[in-house]
């Protein structure tokens, strides 16, 4: 295993195999591509030719370098061609039978020192290694799609793997310009272990008709900054592949969150496996295409829209960051805004915060001085809710405490004029409980903005069973006027974003509790392998561990799923006062300001 990994075989020239072969050939390795299909081999060569031609056109490589890369890639249909390889990477279909047979055949062909790597993301590396005459040289090498672009490589050791083999492929990954993360052998490893549970819950949410596929995907893209929504991502990965991974995860964990949503089985067995089939959760212009086309489920713009109420003025209750952010958003859109706090001093402080925010926008050239002055001129700071007497829409952003909010809504009920829409920005409490604190529950709705309100485009519009149709229509129209993207969801814990986000964060904490991976490796895996803007522990420390624990408790209390129970480590950190960045210590330590 001390031999340099200069000749590497890739067995299976599907999308992933082609991508891995390209990465290796560009890095100066001799690459032997193996596939039983001559068509797949030709496609692999054509893909490399096209990719390197684009690189020459963009002046990233020269024509001479391109020819060298192409010369280093040879394809064969006979497995005997791998005889001289120092490393074999298999990316054949996710089946124990197929992979185990391949490892048995490789034992008879390659040198005893040749490293055998499986590209599986769902099957047990240990079980595959056990089929080899030399299990110590078998490990997992999990690239992410598209392999040329994605930086993460998970290096998976079984209890049988020899450390020199791990060291060799880890060094190779670094030489390829990748970020290797060392993980143990369990289904899904780190990135997919967290990702697929989240995808499964999104599929179940859609299957339950809680929200449309478009709204679920938009909520996670706009609310969390993800590159793709979960249902579109399932189509890209392959619905059948996702089901296979989840089955393996569930067999190991027996966690209901990993039990594949029935819709995954239904779509798989119907052949609706996603982009590769031309249809999955969405419909595509052709098999293999990424271009979506309208289908029977595509919402028609403006179809059946109810006429809303007229909104000219908005009242915002609260003096924190969210309240001032929302007041800024409404005022920028041309609404007259009353910003009311518990005292005139707090209201004035909140308005000064808005002035600073607007000034930064002017400095960055995003806003003119005139627009700044006009926006500020539309905001009236008030020390009492009595100033809400004439507003058309009242939105509260006070403490996330049901008793506090109910008391506020009782006050709004007495002060606000008949027909005014009353909205709560709660992220976890029942909207209907706020509505019942008034004599006009039909006028109450949820408008869940995301922080920072001026920057984040998403608003979750939460209607209760009592919310009037015209109130719902009013809020959606207001969202469009303030240039936000509204998504509809029902009044249940977590709505869309938090219901999908926080179980994922909780599962990341459980990985650390079980000593499966480190904070840094998990954060790196999700940023590099999943395209997440922040790793789960970075995000937890920003959100606040106390806030996160409260949301986890609400989700667990409503859905009663054992898998949603807050991780004990989270509870311990909160009890110790380690709440994240705001206290200087959470999962990590931070310099005090």
N, C-alpha and C positions, 0 to 999 in steps of 0.2 A: 504493500500500500504506500511505499515511499516513492513509487514511480510517478513522475509528473502526469497529470491527466491531460495528455495532448491529443489523444484520439478518443472520441466519445461517440457512442452509438445512441440514437433515439429510435425507439421501437414504437410505432404508431404515429402516422403522419396526418392526424386530424388537425384542428385549429391549434390546439395546445402544442402538439408535437412540432408543427411547422414553426411556431413562435420560438420554442426552445432551440430548435436547430438554427434558426436565424441568429439568436443571441450568441450561441456557441461559435458559429462560423465567423461572425463579425469580430469576435474576441480572439481570433487566430487559431481556434481549434480545428482539427480535422474531424469532420462530422460524417458519420455513416447513418443514413436514414433508412429505416426498414418499414415496409408496409406490404401486406399481402395483396393490396390493390394497386395495380399499375397506374390507375387513374389518380389515386391519392398521391403516389410518388410524383407523377407529372405535375399535379397541382402544387405540390410542395416546391418543386423547382421553379414553377412559374411565379409563385408567391414571392420567393426569394429574389428572383429576377426583377419583379415589379417593385419590391421594397427597396432594393439597392439602387434601382434606376431613380426612384424618388429622392433617395439620399444624395445621389450625384447632382440631380437637378437643383436641390437645395444647398449644394456646395458643402455638404457635411463629409463626403468622401470624394476621392478622385475616381476617374474611370478605371485607372489601374488597380486601385484598391478594391473597386467593385468586382473586377475580374478575378482578383485573388480570393475574395469571399466566395464567389460562385464555384471556383475550382476546388475549394475546400469541402464542398457539400456533394456527396455522392449518394445515390439511392439504390436500394436493392429490394428484391422480394424474398430472397433466401436469408434466413436467420444466420446461416453460417458466416455471412459477411462480417459479423460482429466479433469474430475470433480474436482480432488483435486490439480490440478496444480496452482501455484501462477503466472505463466507466460506461455502464449501460443504464440509460434512463428509459423506463417504460411508461407510456401513456396510452395503453390499450384500454378498452371498455372496463367500467367499474364492476367487475365480476370476479369473485374469488376463484372460480373455476378457470377463467381465461388467464388471469394473472399467475395463478399457481402453476398451470401448465407451462406458461412461458418461463417461469423461474426454473422449472425442472429441465426444460430444453436448454436454457442458458448454462446450467451447471455442466452439461456435456460438451459445451462449445468453448467457453471462455476460460482464461487462466484462473486458478484458485485465488489469485490476488486481485482480480478484477472486482471493482465495486459495483453492486447491483442496486439501483435506486428505483423505487416506485413513485410515480407521480400521483398516487391516490390521494383524495381528500376525504375519503369516507371509510375505507377499509382498514383493518388492523395490519399494521406493518409487522407486528410480531407473528401473527398468523401466517403472513406471506413468507416471512423469513424462515419459519419452521419447515417450510417445504423445500428449502435449499439445503444442499449438502454442506454449505458454508454459511450458516445463518449470521455469523459475525460480520460478514461483508454486505449484508442487506440493510438498507435504511430507506427513509422517505425523503424525497426532494420535491417539495410542493411549490411549483411556480404558480403565478397568478395571471389570469387572462386580461389583456393581451401581454404575453411574456416579454416582448421587446420594450414595452412601456412601463410595466409594473415593476417596482423596485424590490418588493418583498419576496424572499424565498424562505419557506419553513423547512428546517433541517430536522428530520424526525428520527429519533433513536428508539429502538426497542431495547428490552432488557438483554438482548443477545448481541447488540451491535458493538463492534470493537471501536474504541475511541479514535485510533488512527484513521479509520474510514470517515468518521464524523469530521475530524480535523481537515482531511483532504477535500471533502466536498464543501465545507465551510469556506476554506481558502479559495476554492474555485468560484464560489458564489461572489466573494468579494472581488475577485479578478474580473468577473463579468459585469462589475458595476452594480451589483445587487446588495441588498441589506439582509444578511442571513439572520434568522431567529431560531434559536435552539428550543425544541419542544419535545415533549414526551408523546408516547403512542396512545392517543385516544381519538375516537371519531371526530372529525372536523378540526382537530388540532386547535390552534388559537383563533385565527381569523374566521374560518368557516364555522368553528364551534360557537362563536358569538353571532356571526352573520346569519346563519341558517335558522336559528331560533327566532330571530327577529323577522326574517322573511316568512317563516311559517305562521307567525301570529298575524302578519299583514294579510296573508292568504285567508286565514280564518276570519279576520275582520271583514274582508270583502265577501266571503261566502255567507256570512251572517246578515248581509245587506245593511251593515251599519253605516257604510259610506261607499261612494262610488269608487271605481278603480282610479279614475282621474283625480279625485279628491285625496285619496290615500297617498298616491304618488306625489302629488303637488305638496301635500302637507309635509312629507318627509324631506323633499328637496328644499322647500322654502323655509321650513321651520328648523331644520337641522343642518342645512348646507350640504346635503349629500349630492353626489353627482347624478344619481338616478333614484327614482322611486322604487320601492320594493317589488311591486308587481312587474314593472318593466324589467327590473333586474332578474327576476325569476324567468322571464321569457328569454333573456340573454343567456343565462346560465343553462337553461333547459329545465322544464318542469319535471321531466323524468329524472334528471340528474339530482335535482333538489330533493325529490322524494327518496331517492336511494341514499343520499347523505343523511337525511332526517331519520330514515329507518335504522341506519347504523348508529346514529346518535341516541335514538330512543332505546335501542337494544342494550346500550351501555349504561345510560343514565336512568331509564324508566321515569323520566321527567315528562309530564304531560305537555309541557311547552315544546318538546321535541317530537311528539307524536304527530306524524304528517297530517295536515288538514285534509279532510276527505276530498276537497276539490282538487288537490294535487293528483290523487289517484284517478279521479274522474277524467281530468284533462289528459293525463298520461295514457290511460287505456283507450281514450278516444283518438289518440295520435296527435293531440293538440299540445305539442311539447314546447311551444314558444317560437322564437325567430326561425330556428332551423326548419320548422314545419310550416311556417307562414302564418301560424295562428297559435295563440296560447291564451293568456289573459287579454291580450290585444290581438288585432288582425294586422297583417303586414302585406305589402304589395306583392311579395313573392317569397317562397321559402329561402331562408338565408338573408333576407333583406332586413335592414334596420328601419325602413320607412313604414310608419304606421298609416293605415287607411281607416276611414270611418266604417263602423259596422253598426249592428242593431243596438248596441249598448252606448254608442257615442251620443252624448247629450247634444240636443239641438240648441243653438244659441238663442236665448230669449223665449224658447218654447214654453207656453203656459205660464209665463211670468205674471205674478199678481202685482197689481198697482200698489206702490208703497205710500207712506205718509210723507208729507213735506218736511224736510229738515233744513232749517236755516241757521239755527244756533245749537251749540253743544255745551253741556256742562260736564266737566271732568272733576271727580271727587278724589282727593288725595294729594300728597305733596312729595312723593318719592320719585325715583327715576322713571318708573313706568308711567305715572300720572303726567309728569312734565313732558315725557316723550310723546304721549298720545296728544296732549294739548298742542304741542308743536306740529304734529301731523295734521290735526284738524284745521289749525289756523293757516298752515301753508296751503291747504286745499280751498281756502276761502270762507270757511265757517267762522262765525263769531263764537268765541270760546270763553266760558266762565270757568276759571280754575279755582276751585274752592278747597281750602284746607281747614284744619281745626283752629287755626288762628291766622290773623292777617299777616303776621310775621312769617309763618311757614309758607303761606301762599306767595308772598313777595319773594321769598328765597327760591321757591320753585320757578317763578317767572324769571328770576335772574339766571337760573340754570338754563332755561330756554334761550335767553339772550346770548349766553356764552356758546351754546350749541349752534345758534344761527350765525354768530360771528365766525366760528370755525368754518362754516360752510362758505361764507363770503371770502375768507382767506384762501380757501382751496379752490375758489372760482366756481363753486357749485350754485351760488346764490348771489344775486345782485344786492347792493346796499339798499336799494329801494324796496326790493322784495322782503328783505330782512325787516325793515321798518314797518312795512305794511302788515307783515305777519305778527310782529309784536303788538302792533296797534289793535289787532283783533282779539287779543287776549286780555281779559279782565281778571285780576287776582282778587279773590274774596276770602274773608275769614269765616264765612258761614254758608251753610247749604241753602239759606233763605234766598240767595242770589240765583237759585235754579228755578224760580217761579215761572219764568217764561221760556225756558229752553225746550227744544223739540226732542232732544236726545240727551239723556243723562247716563254717563258711564262712570262706574266706580273702579278705583284702583287702590283700595285700602288693604289692610292686613289680611292675609289668607287665613282668616278665622271665621267660621260660620256664624258665631254669635254676633261678631262685629258687623259682618255684612248684613245679617238679618235686621239688626237694629238700624243700619243705614238705609236699607230698603223701606223699612217702616217709616222713616223720616221722609224719604223721597216721595213715598205714597201721599203724604200729607201736603208736601210743598209743591210738587210738580203739577202742571196743568193737566186736565183730562186729555188723553190722546198722546201724551209724551211717551216716548219709548225709553224704558229703563233697562240698562245693560250692565252685566257684571263681567269683569276680566278674569274671574277665577280660572285657575288651571287644573283644579282637582276637586273642588267642592260641588255638590249638586246645585244646579241652577234653579231647579224647581223649589228647593228649600228657600232660596232668596225670593222667588216669585210668591210663595205662600205667605211671606211676611207682609204682603201688600193686599189691598182690596181689588187689584187689577192684574192678576197673574198672567192674563193674556198679553199684557204689554211688556212682559219681562223676557229677556233673551240673554244668551252669553255671547260676548265678543272677546275672545281670547287673543290678545296681541302678544307678540314675542319681543323679547328684549335684545337690543335697543329698538324701541318702536319706530323711530325715524328710518332705521336701516332695514329692518326685517319686513319682508313683503307679505307674510302670511297672517291671516286672521281666521281662527276657527269660529264659525258661526254655530252656536249651540242652541237649538230650539228644544223646548220641553214639550210634553204632551199638551200643555195648556197654551203655548205661544200661538198668537194669531198669525194667519198667513201674511197679512199686510205688514206686520211687524218684522217678520222674516224677510220679506221683500225690501222693506225699508233699509234694514241693516246691510243687506247684500249690495244695494245701490250706493249706500254711503261708503262701503268698502271700495267700490270701484272709483268713486269720486276722490277718495284719498289715496288712490293708486296702490291699493292692497289687493291681494288675491284671497277671496273668501272661499273656504271649504266648509261644506255642511256636515255636521255630525250630531248625533243624538246626545242626550244628557246622561252620560254614564262616565264613570271614573276615568280620567286620563284623556278623554276625548280621543283624537287620533294620535297626535304626536307623543304625548307622555305615556299613553298606553302601549306604544311600541318602543319608545326610547328607554324607559326606566327598567323594564325587565332585562333588556340588553346590558344596561349598566350594572344591574344587580348580578347578572351572570358573570360579568367581568370580575367583580369583587369575589365571587365564589371561586373563580380560577386561582386567584391569589391566595385565598384561604386554604385551598387544597395544595398549595405549593406547586402548582402545575407550570406556572410561568410568572415572570417578574412583572412589576408595574411597567417598566420601560419596554419590555418585549411586547406586552399586550398593547400598549399605546402605539408602538411602532407598527405592529401587525395591522391594526385597524386603519392607521393613516396610510401606510404603504400598500397594504393588500386590499383595503376596502375603499380607499379614496376619501376617508372621513377627514374633515377639517381639523378635528381634535381627537386624541385618544380618549377612551372612556374615563381614565383617572384624571386627565387634564380637565375634562368636562365636569366631572363630579366636583372637583375642587373649585371650579368657577361658579357652578350653580349653587354650591353650598351643601355640605353633607347633611345638615339638618333639614333643609328643604327637600333634598333627595329622599331622605328617610321618611318624611311626612307623606310624600307622594307614593312611595313604595307601600306604606301602611294603608293608604286609601285604596290602592289597586288590590292589595291582598284582601282587605276587608270587603270589597265589593265582589270580587270574582272567586274568592275562597279557594284559589288554586295553591297547593303547597309550594309549587315552583315560584310563586310570586312573593313568598315570605321574605322580608328583608334579610340580607346576609348579616350574620352576627357581627362580622368585622365592622360593618357600617354602623350598627347600633353601638358598638363599643367606642368607636371614634367619636361619635356624637356625644355619648355620655361623658367622655373625657374632655369635651369642649374643643376638639379638633374638627373644625367645621369647614376647613378649606382656606382659600386665599384670604377671606375676610378676617380670619383669626391668625393668619400666618402659618398655620399648619393644618393639613388634612391628610391625604394620602402622601403628600410631599410637604416639605418645609419651604417657606417663602420668606424673603427679607421683609421686615416690617417697614411700612412707609412712615 
